[in-house]
Amino acid sequence: MGQKPTRDYGSDGEYKHPDPVTDQALDWFIRLQEERDPATLAEFEAWRRSDMRCGQAFTRISEMHGMASLRKATETDAHRLGLDVPASVVSLRERKAPRRWLPAIAAAAVLLLIGWQQLPGVMLRWQSDYMTATGQRETITLPDGSTATLNTSTAIAVDFSGGRRRVTLLDGEAYFDVQHDPSRPFIVAGHFTQVEVKGTAFSVRTENDQDTVVLERGRVEVSGQAGHEFLAPGQMIVASASGLSAVEGADIDQSLAWRNGQIVFRDRPFRAALGDLERYFDGRVMVIGSLASDRLVSGHYRIDDPDAAIRTLAKSAGVDVTRLPGGILILR
């Protein structure tokens, strides 16, 4: 099997595709989003006609990005200028004459769709007292002097009224360093667990319909749907709707590396590692084709630059990466 072509990043850090035609198509794709004048469209058409591969490359990129509006705009302007744009590049025309009330219906549908998509985030902001954005980490000092370090995309609600010390992890992952107070238990509630301590340091992560509790020091009691378990330092447990898992040993350096701005993989399946890095990436990762999901990867990656971390991870697994405008990474 031949070696995969090397990806080239210029001195400005921008992606350069090893295939000149694809690289030109990427440039045109970006340019046509901003320039709609007749001279530019005529230049684009001349480029597209110069080689059959040019049109094919532009079509592939346009379809990957899914920008039907761009293709339709290109069709409209091209026909206005008397240029012939193939059907493979443009979106289909409306066959029926538009009715006057259709724009209002379409606008209402778009607003409803946006509202529905944003509803979980709105509800999370409404319920939470503290919240981090994608890629952000923040340490909060709680009323009793304990601290909660929030990882990326994390939200917590805090209740210290009436002598209580209770934190609800609404989403994400947090590390708690609890001040010792025998008279007031410190409770962290996840989706499927309740962790009770007097004074200790531990993390809780909730995702994929399960909570993961990792204990760094001290002693905690973890209660689940059925029963409870005690953890000693260096141990972890997973809780789900079906109950608690067996207590296992935890790799503390790996599990809590995010506090130092790193993420560590040791023989982790590629797709699982990619999913971990995506948590820190304020963009979109699209996987095309069948990748070697079970290929094991290892390494230390900086989460303060998730774009570079994802590209480095992909390179280590022999996966090609294409960067598109708008924070989109194509893996294939």
Salt bridges, closest charged atoms under 4 A:
GLU14 OE1 - ARG323 NH1 3.93
GLU35 OE1 - ARG31 NE 3.01
GLU43 OE1 - ARG31 NH2 3.15
GLU45 OE2 - ARG48 NH2 2.65
GLU45 OE2 - ARG49 NE 2.85
ASP51 OD2 - ARG53 NH2 3.19
GLU75 OE2 - ARG93 NE 3.35
ASP77 OD2 - ARG36 NE 3.01
ASP77 OD1 - ARG80 NH2 3.55
ASP84 OD2 - ARG49 NH2 3.90
ASP144 OD2 - ARG165 NH1 2.57
ASP159 OD2 - ARG164 NE 2.98
GLU173 OE1 - ARG279 NH2 3.11
ASP177 OD1 - ARG217 NH2 2.63
ASP181 OD2 - ARG184 NE 3.10
GLU207 OE2 - ARG205 NH2 2.68
GLU216 OE2 - ARG259 NH2 3.41
GLU221 OE2 - HIS228 ND1 3.34
ASP251 OD2 - ARG266 NH1 2.27
ASP276 OD1 - ARG205 NH2 3.48
ASP276 OD2 - ARG268 NE 2.75
ASP304 OD2 - ARG302 NH2 3.47
ASP307 OD1 - ARG311 NE 2.67
ASP307 OD1 - ARG323 NH2 3.36
ASP320 OD2 - ARG7 NH2 3.58
